[in-house]
Every structure is written in structure tokens, then in C-alpha cells.
Amino acid sequence: MKKAMAKKLQSTVIARTTCLTGLVLAACASHTSAQNFPSKPLRVIVPAIAGSAPDVRARQIAPKLSEALGQNVIVDNRPGANGSIAAQQAARAQADGHTLMSALINNAINDLLHPNSTSRLNQELVPVAQFSLSPLVMVVHPGVGANTLQEYLQIAKAKAGVLTYASAGPGSITQLLGEWVKQKSGTNILDVPYKSVGAEMPDLLGGQITTGYLVATAIIAHVKSGKLRGLAVSGRTRLPVLREVPTTAEAGLPGVEASAWSGYFVPAGTPPPNIQILNRELVRAFNSPDIRELATSTGTEVVGGRPDEFAAFIRAEIVKWGGIIKEAGIKPQ
């Protein structure tokens, strides 16, 4: 009996010692990973073409990250499939922190339209830091004859199907906002899809399309010159660069808020200490005076913050846009 009890006690001690040893080894491995990171050049995958706004921003941040970490940072453009190609590349990369993705809101919308994807934000790709938040501005051609959002909606109700709005196709943020405005106001405004965001500008300026939903940087000059008229900013506050344009709430559509956003992600399984290092240095780069000044001058807010805060933001976005997609009956194409 005593031998059996002694043997059982010995087994318990060994099991606890093994468990403790495992925890210590894991902690040591994590500490060693952080000490050795980064050990080679970093790659930032961007889901947009060279010269586009997301690409320009990534290339402004890359040298600051390189200087802080002592490694080259290479920007790798992988446009196509509304951001899915880039996301798949990033999700398949080694989960060590040396490959990041500068994801856009389109990636979150893709996850809603393709729930069986293997490159979902907050799942196969985990947040490091949110970079930007850019409210969309509702603009119309002056020929519409509306000076306010309420006047525009009155015209839409009186002439159903006559007014049009440009979108970047099914599931794009511009289509979702356009459909939300229709739902909220009870109007019938025709969706005219284009191949990409900004491709509608010639038709919008020419009056072939009456309405657009664009980031401020794309329309500031045209609003100032009178070629387009700003009716509402789909953010919580007015933009410093367009003080005269009210928010959607001020204009009579409270709750309708839509912003293009971007942020950095790494493959799931990346060691937390490496993510912490990347978060620290990315947020430091975001807060540099030249980055902040350029963002403010184009109607963009620099966010920063912790990975868990960015993850919570994405969850809220998915809930919001999931409801709009379901209500509008939007299907992937």
C-alpha cells in the first residue's frame, strides 16, 4: 500500500515537473523569438497596384519600419479579386512576423461574401495595427439641382430610378453605402457598377452619373472648383478639408457611416512577442509628423492602437456590413 502511494506521488511530481518544464521552455522559446526578430528582410503585401493610394502609403511607412527594425522592408503588390489574391498569399506565408499584409476594408467585405475563404481577417490573418480611417463623401454633379442631401432625396422620391450612383461592383464599400442610403431613405437610385474605385470619375464629372461615394482626397479639388457638390460626409465628424460639407447625421440620415480603412496583419500563429514588436514600430511610424500631416490633408485619420482594439473594430464592421448585405440581397459574382 505504501509502495503504491509512493509510486503515485512520484508520478504526480514527474507530471507536474514535466508540465512546468514545458511552460518554461515555451516561455524561453517565445523570449528567444522576440530577441532574434526580425532575422531577415520583411515583406509587406499590398492588395493594390503600384502608384495607388494604398501602395503609396505602404511605401511611406516601409522605410520607417526598416530603420526601426534594422532590416529591409519590401513592398509586394498583389492586386486582383478585390484583395483576395493578396490575402491568400499572406495567409500562406510563414507565421513568423516577416510577412505582413496591408489589408483594406474590401478584405473584410470579401470575408462576408465568401465565408469559406481560407484568408479571413481575424482568423487566418490576425491584426497588428490599424493604420487609416477615411470617411466616404457623397458627391453629386451640379446638374442634379440639389444643394442638400434632403433636396437630393426629394428628387429621388419624385423621379424614381432617374438618379444613379457609381459603385466599384458587387460587395464594394461604395455599393454597400449606396444601398444603405436607399434603404434608410426609401428611395430608388440606380447602381451603376465600375471596374474599380475612381473609374467613375470621368462620367461623374461629365454628368453621365449623378452620384458618387469617394474618399476626400479624390474629390476635394472638384468640390472646391464647383465641378462636384458635396452633400454629406459619412463619418461622425466633419472633415477639416471639407468643413462646409455636413455629416450624414447632420444632413438627415443618422447612423449611416461608412469609411474606407486599412491596417496591417500577419498570418495566424505568429508569435505574440513578434506581433508586439511590429505593433510598436508600426504605430511609431504612423505617428511620425510627415505621415500624419499627409493623412490629415487628404481627409484621413491615422488610428494606431493595439491589435485587440483593431480586432474588435473589424468584428463591428463585419456585423454592420453583414446586415446591409443581407438586407440588400447582395451576392458575390
PyMOL commands that set and color helices and strands:
alter all, ss='L'
color gray80, all
select helices_A, chain A and resi 2-36+53-69+81-92+105-113+142-144+149-158+173-185+201-206+216-225+240-242+248-251+272-286+289-297+307-328
alter helices_A, ss='H'
color red, helices_A
select strands_A, chain A and resi 42-46+73-77+99-104+125-140+164-167+190-193+211-215+229-233+259-267+301-304
alter strands_A, ss='S'
color yellow, strands_A
deselect
rebuild
show_as cartoon
